[in-house]
Structure formats: C-alpha cells, structure tokens
C-alpha cells in the first residue's frame, strides 16, 4: 500500500470532520443565538433542533475524524448538510447564501465518497475489521 492510499483518506476525513466539529462547538457556546437562527428559519422546536445540530456536528465530526462507523456517520452528515442547505441557505438572490448552499452540496458529495469507499487504512473501522491489525503490513523478511 502506498503512502497516498494509506494517508489521504484520513486527511480527507480530517478536512471534512474538523469544520463540522468546530461548528458544533461554536453552537454549543452560543445557545441563544443558535436557537434564534433556527426559529427564524421556521424550523419547529428550536431547543430540540439545537441538540440535534450539536450532536450531529460535534459528535459526527469527531467520529468521522476517528473513522469510527465512518460510512454511517458520513450518511448522517451528508443528510444534515443537505437539510441545512435547503433550510438555511435557499435564498439564491443573496450570493453569500448561494455560496453556503453550494458548499453544503459539495460537503455532501465528499461525504458520499466516504460512504462509497470507506474510512481507509488509518481509522478505527479498519482496526476493528482487522482485529487490531492494520491493513498495511511490513514486507516479509527475505
């Protein structure tokens, strides 16, 4: 297994998962502002939506980075990204909102790649699948 095949899936998960985790942390630190934004978008039960958003973003982001249940987590995050694109960024007359909409669509696309190809060699999923061994092994001694 070459270095790209080994490390790039982890780097990709890190680059996708870290912004989700950071967004969840920022929501956690701004309960009032977050629930007001949820209410302004017309979504029901802002306190419940707040809990769901923090759990999905913070929990999902950290699980994705670790590569634990990566396919399932990536599906949940992709659905979340699509739902937030439609719920919060549907005003295409505002260029900023259109950029955020497209960003969420791109995130969903990247997450679906994880669903399709898995977490990669450097992941909890890989470690569990191999009984604690990693996929890449040293070359046999000659």
N, C-alpha and C positions, 0 to 999 in steps of 0.2 A: 504494500500500500504506500503510495507516495505522500509527501507532506501535504499537498493541496487536498487530496481526498480525505486525509486524516483531520486536518485543522480547519479547513474552510467551512464545513457545516457548523462547527462550534462558533466560529467568528460570525457567521450569518445569524445564528440563534441569539448571540450576544447583541448584535446590532439591532435586531428586531425586538428582543425581550427587554433590553435596558430602557428604551423610551416608554414602554408600557409600564414597567415597574416604577419609573420616576414619575409618570403621570398619576399612578395610583397613590404614591406617597404625597404628591402635591395636593391631590383631592382630600386625602386624609387630614392634611394640615389646614384645609380651607372648607370645612363642612358647610358653613352658611352660604358662602359664595357658590359652592358646587350645587347645593340643593336649590338655590335660586335660579341657577342656569338650567337645571333640569326642569324646574317648574315653568320657566319662561319658554322652554321648548314644547310645553304642553304634554309632557310625559306624566303618567299617573304615579302617585305615591313617591314623591321625591326622596324621602328618607330611605325607603326600600331600594330605590334605584341607585342611591348613593352607595349603599352597602354592596350591591351587586357590582357597580362600577369599580369600586376599590378592590373587591375580591378578585374580579376578573383581571383588572390591570396589574395590580401588585402581585397577587398570587400567581396569575397566569404568566406574567413576565418573568418572575423568579423561577417558576417550574420550567419554562421554555429555555432559559439560560442553562439550567442544570441538565436539561434534556431528559426530564422525568415525565413519562406519559406524553411525550412530545407531540405525537400525532393528534391525540385527543385534545390537548391544550391548544395546539395550533388551530384546530377546528373551532374551538370556543372563541379564541382571539379573532379569528377571521370573521366569524359571525358578529362578534362585538364591533369590529372595525366597520363592517358593512352597515350595521344598525346605527352606529354613531354617525356615519357618513350621511345617511338618509335623514336621521333625526335632527342633527345639529348643523349640517353643512349643505343644506339643499338650496340655499339662496345663490343661484348662479349669477345673479346680477352683481353680486359682491365678489370681486376677483379673489380676495383672501379666502372667502368661504369655498370657492371653486377649487382653489389650491388645496385646502384641507380635505375637501371631498375626494379629490384625485389621490392625495396622499393616503387616505384610508383605503381606497380601492387598491392602490399599489401594495400596501401592507397586507391586505387580504390575499393578494396574489403571491407574495413571498411566503406567507403562512401556508398557503395551499401547496407550495413546493415542499415544505416540511412534512405536510400530510402525505404527499406522494412518495417522498424519498426517505423519510425518517430522520432521526436525530443525528446520525453519524457516529463515528468511532468514539469521539470524546463526549460521552453522555452517560447518564445514569441508566437509561434504557439499554444501551449497549452492554454496560457492565452487568446488568441483571440478566440479560439474554444469554450471556456467555458464562454465567455462574461465577462472576468476579474476574474473569479473564477479559482482556481487551481483544478486539478483532486483529489488530496489528501485532504480530509476534516477531521476535528477532529471528534472523535467518538461522537455519540449523547449522550446527558446528560440522566442519568437514574433517 
